[in-house]
Amino acid sequence: MAYQYRFERVLTVREREQKEAEDRYRDSVNSFEKMAQKLYELLKKKELMEDSQADQMKSGIPVQLLRHGQQFLTNIEKSISYQQKLVMDARTNMQRHEHRLMERNIEVRKYEKIREHDKKRYIAEQEQADREQMNELSIAQFMNRRNR
């Protein structure tokens, strides 16, 4: 009789859930990275604009151009603020998916451990049954020789 794990279907379902959780986590990491990259680009753009304005102020700049630059910086700051919120939401989402993935990993490991222990017990029982069968055969052979 071959070894049959009694929770094989449950383990299969848990492994599928784990794969799905891995996919969702990977997607959330990618989303977070995209959001963070966009925030970085906005911050870099703001920094470059501020540096440019500082250089222009040293050499002299028309008031109209200064106002235009300030309006541009205000708009970038609004975009940065909005993007920071998106990044925080993406981070929270990523952390939630990471937590779920860890839970799924633990579940799968539990069932794998149960399978390991169950298989060891099965093997031990098989070995014990084999030893008992060998003992019975030895006793039967001994009795047959003795009766001759």
Secondary structure, DSSP 8 states (H G I E B T S, - for coil): -----TTHHHHHHHHHHHHHHHHHHHHHHHHHHHHHHHHHHHHHHHHHHHHHHHHHHHH---HHHHHHHHHHHHHHHHHHHHHHHHHHHHHHHHHHHHHHHHHHHHHHHHHHHHHHHHHHHHHHHHHHHHHHHHHHHHHHHHHHHHH-
